[in-house]
Amino acid sequence: MSKKWRTFLGLAVALTMLTGLVAGCGGQTESKDIKVGGNLELTGGIATFGQSTANGIKLAFKEINAAGGVLGKQLTFIAADNKSEPSESTNAITKLITQDKVVAVLGAVASSNTLAASQVAHDNKIPFISTSSTNPKVTVDGGKVKEYAYRICFIDPFQGTVMANFATNSLKAKTAAVYIDNSSDYSKGLAQFFEEAFVKNGGKIVAKEAFLQKDQDFKATLTKIKATNPDVIFIPGYYEEVGKIVKQARELGITVPLLGGDGWDSPKLVEIAGAAALNNGYFSNHYSPEDKDPRVTKFVEAYKKEYGQVPDALAALGYDAALMLVDAIKRANSAEPGKIKDALAQTKNLQVVTGVVSLDANHNPVKSAVVIEMKDGKQTFKEKVNP
């Protein structure tokens, strides 16, 4: 081999090594894919919510990847199970950020779990979009907006007010009892805003009682509530306990309308409570699969093809959160977390399954809600409420 050729070969090898080193130092932005984390309730008390959310996210990413991905790269979804517990939520998001090196996180579902994880995201400067945590403190704490926190769902003041107005205007209720989950920030938030709006409407709260997650026997408290003779009972909890409460309430002869929030939206609710017990039951939600909007119809058909079932609101919100993140990455023209964060704050008029999303100054979406009525175990569209 000539000296000239050996010199050329040596330069080529050195250049190859240097290129590899630079690529290695580039981190996520130099990767062949864009890693997105999911901090979700895949097991535990609200596992059906976490699983539906994950399914919605995966469907969105599958469709986007099939269409060429984003920024010429494929999206990789890495889900971590927070086991429906705040402490585990902190562990899950820590793993996603420090070990899996994700550029953003979707989730959690429950407000308590999202609040537990938000400081980890802030400390590591990783943006997250909560799919369904409706507590105002998720994005604003002590009057200060959390720089890396966003959400795709409406918030408790709107949801609680929707159900209070529905009770007053549609059900003509004058009195109400409130039965809350004292271990849930979500439940306490909805109860607060329901009560404020209902009283403002001229109604009276005749009973306020509480339970805890994983309680089994609610009859003693329900008997106390029954004695106050309310026109409606507001139960802003998650399906596991709500199902048992509804079943036991009807067994005690309580026949008045039972109201709730989006935490009711699970097929498990019917299994636990029974179809007949849920009649005269209503809850606020983010969308209805019965909506004839073309985006809703397309999503429902795709989800049914992929998973063999009708998507609940959690699936739709997971799908929409994925779309909102990808929209931000495209507008930022970057998968760098800081640039994604800035682009998310500028989200305007984004067309998604659950409506048209524009984020306000507090990183909350301005969007509509629907009221669902339970009829013989089936969810039926009752009415739509605009912001």
Phi, psi and omega in degrees: 000132183288159179299320180298318181292320179297322179296316179297317181295320179296320178295321180296316179296316180298319180295319179298316179296319180295319178298317178297321180295316179297317179298320180294325180283344185290340179068215187301321185292342179263359181287162178281347178227169177247115184271126178237132181266157173232113177264096193226156180275078184276341172224172179098195190295334179235041184299325181296329177293313180296321180292318177297317179299314178300319179298318179296317178298313182297322178295316179299313181294324178298315180294318180293316179297321180294333179270008177113358178080205180224133184057030180076012181236159177270149177269132176244123181259125179242111182263137175240135183274117176269003173058022179062029181230134180304317181295322178288333177295320176297317178296320183295314183288329176298316178298314182300319184280312188275327182261314184274346175059047179284156180267345179198162181231137174252134184110176007273182179280303185280143181301319180300320181287324178290318179299323179294328185269344190296325181293325178296317178297316180297314182298328182262002178056048178243122180290146174225149177241113175286134182281326187208019178276112190262356179292130182305331183291350178298323182248344181226127180230121180062031180084358181251130180288133178282120190299326187255005185255131179220167175210157179256347184262160172289171188251168186304317180304319179290313183294316178296321179292321178305313184286329176293316179294323177296317179298318182287309190276317184269323182261353178058033181285138177252333180230151181213149170250147180239126183235106191247159173272106186287353179260007185236122175299323178301308183296315181296323179295312179298318181299317181301312185283331173298311182299314181300314183290320182295317179294320178299327179285356180101003180276172181231133175271114186262348178202140174227117181230166183221155173224178179235151176304141179079001170297152182243323186248116184246004191293324180298314180290319179297327177296320176296318179295316181302323182295338179276351176055054180285155175287326178216159174236125179262122184235083183275077181229190177262157192306328184299306180283321181302318180302317179290322179296314180299314180300312182290328178297315180292325177296332179276000180087015175280116186247355183292162178301137176252130186241153178202189180248195185292349176293349177280344193281081176207141175302334180297334181301316181292321179299320184281313186277325188096141185299315184295321182296330183278349175302143186068032175242141184220145175212153177279148181209173186270336178196169174233131177296348177277350178300134184270008175302133182305325179293320178294314181301315180297316180296313181300317180295317180295319181293316179298322178294322183282320189239354176074022178207162179285132181288135173276181182296328180294323177295317179296320180291323175298315178301314182292323178298321177297318179295320180294320178296314181296322176301318179293318179298318180296314181292327177285340186053038184195149173256019177282127185309317181297321180286325175297316180303314180295321180291322178302319181297339182261013181299123181221135172051041178278122181277116179228181184296318185274010176136198177257123188252126167231131181274137177274186184296340179263013179068025177252141180281143173263111186203170183273169175230163175235155172252127180255135174253136176271124178229111179051042176086000182249141174279128177235141180292126180258302179197161180250140182236121180270154181292000000 
